[in-house]
Amino acid sequence: MTSFPPGRLVMVDIPGTRLDADTADFLARHHIGGVCLFRKNLGTEAEVRTLTAALREVMGPGALIGIDQEGGAVVRATFLPPPPAAMALGAADSPALAQAVGAAVARGLKGLGINWNFAPVLDINSNPANPVIAERAFGDDAATVERLAGAWMRGSLAEGVACCVKHFPGHGDTQTDSHHALPVVHKSRAELYALELAPFRALCPEAPAVMTAHIVYPQLDAERPATLSPAILQGILRDEWGYDGVVITDALMMQAVAARWGHARAAVMALQAGADLVLAQGSREEQQATLDALQAAFADGRLALASGARAAARLNRLAVRFPATPGVYDPVRRQADEGLMQQAWTSGLATLLGATAPALGQALRVVVQAAVPTDQVSEAGPEAAAVLAMFAGFADVQPLVVPDLAAFDGTALPADGRLNVLVSTRRDRHGPLPGGWQPDLLLLLWNPFQALDTPAPTLLAWGHAAGALAAVRAWLEGRVVATGRAPASLQPRAVENRKP
């Protein structure tokens, strides 16, 4: 037997918007340490508060209730004031604004009884082909990311919600999404320390928690991704930097890890490497397999009881500092936070290639994709109707709703005097348009690096939340100007991130 339940070192997801009796029994019986909430768990605000209260009752005062509320397209509680994407704050380049946004996000979560936010992102998006970070990063250089993410984090901590900087040691220079496959970053140790690791090294002394990346860095560990690497988690983070906060894995069901090592084996390897908490999403059977694997590893000595006890102590310390007791989200404060988020979205608007808003009397043709489904990381893109509503101030708008923007050939459009406006609402870069067609104006409501494939006059909005759409509409109608600057170089790379 172990001296403590292995379940304390496991965070799970749960079904539904209510805590059913079977799930409650599972959590209590195994002394599960944390629950991560997703969109599937979030009904009305009242239902979320009821759910978190039930979790606290079952899990006790040590309950860690986590969520991804980064901002932009990666939010779960969509009914709270919508925070801007990190890159929008990078474009605004105001630490004071970033700190205020971080605090406002925390106030909303605190009012729901959520005590742990898996943000901010410290990844430096230095690779324009990155399929999963892009606007989730504050920028493409270490100084910007450190300055703005640090301010955002301090705002959250001041309001009593734990942060979790991610994805250590950096997911910004990959061309592979670790949800689907295992990325490899072929950089020297010196290069990694100078760029990827720099924000983590600077901010870890203040960060109560760090989330690991499922990425192989051969110059740090030739075989194992960071999540499973003693050389990275214990060697760099714990021993070299002296970090004594909580280390949590990214989800072990992601294919970068699960496809090769299996989620249960990976849980054991992650704790051996220096993690404190494993994120075990999946079915009840898969979660039970993880618990069984940990139990066996503690029983046969592959996991030391002393290291498990140290991990449990770190988790207890986190829960004591950031209890899951709900606060009250004052309605007046909430209204002010709504205004703050709108200000932040607007402050981030940036233009490329001299983009200007068309005159309200100009006849327009607006091309937009009908819908963009969720990729399970981000929320779904906006429906075409929400996009077209941004043009309500124009008298003559011809909508052209297409099923797939990547396949749209605009070369056949008539030369009828209409200004052609292309609105991109996709996370993935769809590449150059068929026939080399270029719109007169490009509005990017998601991945800003689409500008590399469509070099037209461009407005960068960094997202498609209500605040972003309102900011774009205000720009189109001439009520605001775009004062932000693109924090990423937006220049094509001659050589992508490949092994020499």
C-alpha positions in Angstrom: 0.0 0.0 0.0 1.1 3.6 -0.6 1.2 6.2 2.2 -1.2 8.3 0.2 -3.8 7.6 -2.6 -2.3 7.8 -6.1 -5.5 9.5 -7.2 -4.3 12.7 -5.5 -1.8 13.0 -8.3 -4.4 12.6 -11.1 -6.7 15.2 -12.7 -9.6 13.9 -14.7 -12.4 15.2 -16.9 -16.0 14.3 -16.1 -19.2 13.9 -18.1 -22.0 16.4 -18.2 -23.1 19.6 -16.5 -24.1 17.9 -13.3 -22.1 15.7 -10.9 -23.8 12.3 -11.1 -23.7 9.8 -8.3 -21.4 7.4 -10.1 -18.8 10.1 -10.9 -19.0 11.5 -7.4 -18.3 8.0 -6.0 -15.4 7.6 -8.4 -13.8 10.9 -7.3 -14.3 10.2 -3.6 -13.2 6.6 -3.7 -10.0 7.3 -5.5 -9.3 10.7 -3.7 -8.9 12.4 -7.1 -6.9 15.5 -6.9 -8.3 17.6 -9.6 -11.1 18.0 -12.2 -10.6 19.8 -15.5 -13.8 21.4 -16.9 -14.5 21.7 -20.6 -17.4 23.1 -22.7 -19.3 19.9 -22.2 -19.4 20.7 -18.5 -20.5 24.3 -18.7 -24.2 24.9 -18.8 -25.6 28.1 -17.4 -23.6 30.1 -14.9 -25.9 28.9 -12.1 -25.3 25.3 -13.2 -21.5 25.7 -13.2 -21.6 27.1 -9.7 -23.8 24.2 -8.6 -21.3 21.8 -10.3 -18.2 23.3 -8.6 -20.0 23.3 -5.2 -20.7 19.6 -5.7 -17.1 18.9 -6.6 -15.8 20.8 -3.5 -18.2 18.7 -1.3 -16.9 15.5 -2.8 -13.2 16.3 -3.1 -12.8 18.4 0.0 -10.8 21.6 0.7 -7.9 20.3 -1.5 -10.1 20.4 -4.7 -8.3 21.7 -7.7 -10.8 22.8 -10.4 -9.1 23.7 -13.6 -10.1 25.2 -16.9 -8.6 26.6 -20.1 -9.6 30.3 -20.2 -6.7 31.7 -22.1 -8.6 34.2 -24.2 -9.4 34.5 -27.9 -10.6 31.2 -29.3 -9.4 29.1 -26.4 -12.0 29.8 -23.8 -14.5 27.4 -22.1 -16.7 29.8 -20.1 -18.0 31.7 -23.1 -20.7 33.5 -21.0 -18.0 35.5 -19.1 -16.6 38.8 -20.5 -14.6 37.5 -23.6 -10.9 38.0 -23.1 -8.7 38.9 -26.1 -6.3 36.4 -27.6 -2.7 36.8 -26.2 -1.5 38.2 -29.6 -4.1 40.9 -29.5 -2.5 42.0 -26.2 0.8 41.7 -27.9 -0.3 44.0 -30.6 -1.6 46.5 -28.0 1.7 46.1 -26.1 0.5 47.4 -22.8 1.5 45.6 -19.6 -1.1 47.5 -17.7 -3.8 46.3 -20.1 -2.5 42.7 -20.0 -2.6 42.8 -16.2 -6.1 44.2 -16.1 -7.3 41.5 -18.5 -5.7 38.7 -16.4 -7.4 40.1 -13.3 -10.8 40.3 -15.0 -10.5 36.7 -16.3 -9.7 35.6 -12.7 -12.7 37.5 -11.3 -15.0 35.7 -13.6 -13.6 32.3 -12.8 -13.5 32.9 -9.1 -17.2 33.7 -9.2 -17.8 30.3 -10.7 -15.8 28.5 -8.0 -12.9 27.7 -10.4 -9.5 28.1 -8.7 -7.0 27.1 -11.5 -6.7 28.6 -15.0 -4.3 26.9 -17.4 -2.9 30.1 -18.7 -1.0 32.2 -19.7 0.8 30.7 -22.7 4.5 31.4 -22.7 5.1 29.8 -26.1 7.0 32.1 -28.5 5.3 31.7 -31.9 8.5 32.0 -34.0 7.2 29.6 -36.6 4.5 31.0 -38.9 3.5 27.4 -39.8 2.6 26.5 -36.2 -0.8 24.8 -36.4 -1.8 25.1 -32.8 -0.3 28.2 -31.1 -0.3 31.2 -33.5 -2.5 34.0 -31.9 -2.4 32.1 -28.5 1.1 33.5 -28.1 1.8 37.0 -26.9 4.4 37.4 -29.7 7.4 36.0 -31.5 10.2 37.2 -29.2 11.1 36.3 -25.6 11.0 39.9 -24.2 7.4 40.6 -25.4 6.1 37.2 -24.1 7.9 37.6 -20.7 6.7 41.2 -20.3 3.0 40.7 -21.2 2.4 37.2 -20.0 4.0 38.1 -16.7 1.7 41.1 -16.3 -1.3 38.9 -17.2 -0.3 36.3 -14.6 0.1 38.9 -11.9 -3.4 40.1 -12.5 -4.8 36.6 -12.1 -2.8 35.8 -9.0 -3.9 39.1 -7.4 -7.5 38.0 -7.8 -7.0 34.7 -6.2 -6.9 32.3 -9.2 -3.9 30.1 -9.8 -2.1 30.3 -13.1 -0.3 27.6 -15.0 2.3 28.8 -17.5 2.6 26.5 -20.6 3.8 24.6 -22.6 7.2 24.0 -21.0 9.8 24.3 -22.5 8.0 25.8 -25.5 5.5 24.9 -28.3 6.1 27.9 -30.5 8.5 26.5 -33.1 6.7 23.4 -34.2 4.8 22.5 -37.4 3.1 19.6 -35.8 0.1 19.7 -33.4 0.9 17.5 -30.4 -2.8 16.7 -30.1 -2.3 14.6 -33.3 1.4 13.6 -33.5 4.7 14.0 -31.7 6.6 17.2 -32.7 10.4 17.4 -32.7 12.2 20.7 -32.3 15.8 20.4 -33.7 17.5 23.3 -32.0 20.7 23.5 -30.0 20.7 23.8 -26.3 21.9 27.4 -26.6 19.2 28.3 -29.0 16.5 26.8 -26.7 17.8 28.7 -23.7 18.0 31.9 -25.6 14.4 31.8 -26.9 12.0 29.0 -25.9 13.1 28.7 -22.3 13.7 32.3 -21.6 10.2 33.3 -20.6 9.8 30.2 -18.4 13.1 30.9 -16.6 12.1 34.5 -16.0 8.5 33.8 -14.8 8.7 30.4 -13.0 9.7 32.1 -9.7 6.3 33.7 -9.7 4.3 30.9 -11.4 2.4 28.5 -9.0 2.3 25.9 -11.7 3.8 24.8 -15.0 2.3 22.6 -17.7 4.5 20.4 -19.8 4.8 20.0 -23.6 4.5 16.7 -25.5 7.5 17.6 -27.7 10.9 16.1 -28.2 13.9 18.4 -28.0 16.8 16.1 -29.0 19.5 18.4 -27.6 17.8 18.2 -24.2 16.6 14.6 -24.3 17.1 12.6 -27.4 14.3 10.1 -26.8 11.5 11.4 -24.6 9.2 14.4 -24.9 9.4 17.0 -22.1 6.4 15.5 -20.3 8.2 12.2 -19.8 11.8 13.6 -19.5 13.7 13.5 -16.2 16.4 15.5 -17.9 14.0 18.3 -18.7 11.5 18.3 -15.7 13.9 17.2 -13.0 17.2 18.3 -14.5 16.3 21.8 -15.8 13.1 22.8 -14.0 13.7 21.3 -10.6 17.5 21.0 -10.1 18.9 23.8 -12.3 16.2 26.4 -11.7 15.1 25.3 -8.3 11.4 25.3 -9.2 9.2 24.0 -6.4 5.7 24.7 -7.7 3.3 22.3 -9.2 4.2 20.6 -12.5 1.2 19.2 -14.4 1.3 17.3 -17.7 -0.7 18.3 -20.8 -3.4 15.8 -21.5 -2.0 12.3 -21.7 -4.6 11.2 -24.2 -3.1 13.5 -26.8 -1.6 11.4 -29.6 1.9 12.8 -29.2 2.2 10.6 -26.0 -0.7 8.1 -26.2 0.2 6.7 -29.6 3.7 5.6 -28.5 3.7 5.1 -24.8 0.0 4.7 -23.9 -1.7 7.0 -21.5 -1.4 4.7 -18.4 2.3 4.0 -18.9 2.9 7.7 -19.7 1.4 8.6 -16.4 4.0 6.6 -14.5 6.8 8.0 -16.7 5.6 11.6 -16.2 5.7 11.2 -12.4 9.1 9.5 -12.6 10.3 12.5 -14.7 9.3 15.0 -12.1 5.6 15.9 -12.7 3.3 16.2 -9.7 -0.1 15.8 -11.5 -1.1 13.9 -14.6 -4.0 15.1 -16.7 -5.9 11.9 -17.5 -8.8 12.7 -19.8 -10.8 9.9 -21.4 -13.3 7.3 -20.5 -13.8 6.0 -17.0 -12.0 2.8 -18.0 -9.0 4.8 -19.3 -8.9 6.8 -16.1 -9.1 3.7 -14.0 -6.2 2.2 -16.0 -4.1 5.2 -15.2 -4.9 4.9 -11.5 -4.1 1.2 -11.6 -0.8 1.8 -13.3 0.2 4.4 -10.7 -0.9 2.1 -7.8 1.2 -0.7 -9.2 4.2 1.6 -9.7 4.1 2.8 -6.1 3.7 -0.8 -4.9 6.7 -2.2 -6.8 9.0 0.8 -6.2 9.1 2.2 -9.7 7.6 5.3 -8.1 9.1 6.3 -4.7 6.7 7.0 -1.9 8.8 10.0 -0.9 8.4 11.6 -4.3 4.7 11.0 -4.3 4.4 12.6 -0.9 6.3 15.6 -2.2 4.0 15.9 -5.2 1.0 15.7 -2.9 2.4 18.3 -0.6 2.9 20.7 -3.6 -0.7 20.1 -4.7 -2.0 20.7 -1.1 0.0 23.9 -1.0 -1.5 25.1 -4.2 -5.1 24.4 -3.0 -4.4 26.2 0.3 -3.1 29.3 -1.5 -5.9 29.3 -4.1 -9.0 27.7 -2.5 -11.9 26.7 -4.7 -14.4 28.7 -2.6 -16.4 30.8 -4.9 -16.3 34.6 -4.8 -19.0 37.0 -5.8 -18.7 38.5 -9.3 -20.1 41.9 -8.6 -22.5 43.1 -11.4 -20.9 46.5 -11.5 -17.4 45.1 -11.7 -18.6 42.6 -14.3 -20.0 45.4 -16.5 -16.7 47.3 -16.2 -14.8 44.1 -17.2 -17.0 43.8 -20.3 -15.9 47.3 -21.2 -12.3 46.4 -20.5 -12.3 43.4 -22.7 -13.8 45.5 -25.6 -11.1 48.1 -25.1 -8.5 45.3 -25.2 -9.8 43.8 -28.4 -10.0 47.3 -30.0 -6.5 48.3 -28.9 -5.1 45.2 -30.6 -6.4 45.9 -34.1 -3.5 46.2 -36.5 -3.2 46.7 -40.2 -0.8 45.4 -42.9 0.0 46.8 -46.3 -1.8 50.0 -45.7 -5.3 48.6 -45.2 -8.0 51.2 -44.7 -11.7 50.9 -44.1 -13.9 51.3 -47.2 -16.3 54.2 -47.4 -19.7 53.4 -46.1 -21.2 54.2 -49.5 -18.9 51.7 -51.3 -20.6 48.7 -52.7 -19.0 45.5 -51.2 -18.8 41.8 -52.0 -18.1 39.9 -48.8 -16.7 36.4 -49.1 -16.8 34.2 -46.0 -16.9 30.5 -45.1 -20.3 29.2 -44.0 -19.0 27.7 -40.7 -15.8 26.5 -39.0 -16.2 23.6 -36.6 -14.3 23.3 -33.4 -10.9 21.5 -33.5 -11.4 20.4 -29.8 -8.7 22.8 -28.7 -10.5 26.1 -29.7 -14.1 27.0 -29.8 -15.8 26.9 -33.2 -15.3 29.8 -35.6 -18.1 32.2 -36.2 -21.1 31.4 -38.4 -21.3 33.5 -41.6 -24.3 35.4 -40.3 -22.3 36.8 -37.4 -19.5 37.9 -39.8 -21.9 39.5 -42.2 -23.5 41.5 -39.3 -20.2 43.4 -39.1 -21.2 45.1 -42.4 -24.6 46.3 -41.3 -23.5 49.9 -41.6 -23.0 49.5 -45.4 -25.9 50.1 -47.7 -24.9 47.7 -50.5 -23.4 44.4 -49.5 -23.4 41.3 -51.6 -22.7 38.3 -49.4 -20.9 35.3 -50.9 -21.0 32.4 -48.5 -18.8 29.4 -49.5 -18.4 26.0 -48.0 -14.6 26.0 -48.1 -12.6 29.1 -48.3 -9.4 27.2 -49.4 -11.2 26.0 -52.5 -12.7 29.4 -53.5 -11.6 30.7 -56.8 -12.2 34.5 -56.9 -10.8 35.0 -60.4 -14.2 34.4 -61.9 -15.8 37.3 -59.9 -17.2 40.0 -62.1 -15.4 43.3 -62.4 -18.5 45.2 -61.4 -17.1 48.0 -59.2 -17.7 46.1 -56.0 -14.9 46.1 -53.4 -14.0 42.4 -52.7 -13.6 41.7 -49.0 -12.4 38.3 -47.9 -13.0 37.3 -44.3 -10.9 34.5 -42.9 -12.5 32.7 -39.9 -10.3 29.6 -39.9 -7.5 28.5 -37.5 -5.6 26.6 -40.1 -3.8 28.5 -42.9 -5.6 27.6 -46.1 -2.7 28.7 -48.3 -2.7 30.8 -51.4 -6.1 31.1 -53.0 -6.8 29.3 -56.3 -5.7 31.2 -59.4 -3.6 33.6 -57.2 -6.7 35.7 -56.6 -6.3 38.6 -54.1 -9.2 40.4 -52.4 -9.2 44.2 -52.1 -9.4 43.9 -48.3 -8.6 40.9 -46.1 -10.0 40.6 -42.6 -8.3 38.0 -40.5 -10.5 36.9 -37.6 -8.3 34.0 -36.5 -4.8 32.9 -37.6 -2.8 36.1 -38.5 -0.3 34.1 -40.5 -2.8 33.7 -43.3 -1.5 37.1 -44.3 1.6 35.4 -45.6 -0.5 33.5 -48.1 -2.8 36.3 -49.1 -0.7 39.5 -49.3 -3.5 41.9 -49.6 -4.3 45.0 -47.5 -5.2 43.3 -44.2 -6.9 44.0 -40.8 -5.7 41.7 -38.0 -8.3 41.1 -35.4 -6.7 38.1 -33.6 -10.0 36.4 -32.9 -13.7 36.1 -33.5 -15.3 36.5 -30.1 -18.0 39.1 -29.7 -15.5 41.7 -28.7 -13.4 41.1 -31.7 -16.4 41.3 -34.1 -17.5 44.5 -32.5 -14.0 46.0 -32.8 -13.8 45.1 -36.5 -17.3 46.6 -37.1 -16.2 49.8 -35.4 -13.1 50.0 -37.6 -15.2 49.3 -40.8 -17.5 52.1 -39.9 -14.7 54.5 -39.1 -15.4 54.8 -35.4 -12.0 53.5 -34.3 -8.6 53.4 -35.9 -6.2 50.4 -35.8 -3.4 51.4 -33.5 -1.9 48.0 -32.7 1.3 46.6 -34.2 1.7 43.0 -35.3 3.9 41.3 -32.7 4.9 38.6 -35.1 7.2 39.2 -38.0 4.7 37.8 -40.5 7.6 37.0 -42.8 7.9 33.6 -44.7 10.7 31.3 -43.6 13.0 30.0 -46.3 13.8 26.9 -44.2 11.3 25.5 -41.9 12.2 23.8 -38.6 13.9 20.6 -39.9 16.8 18.5 -38.7 19.9 19.6 -40.7 
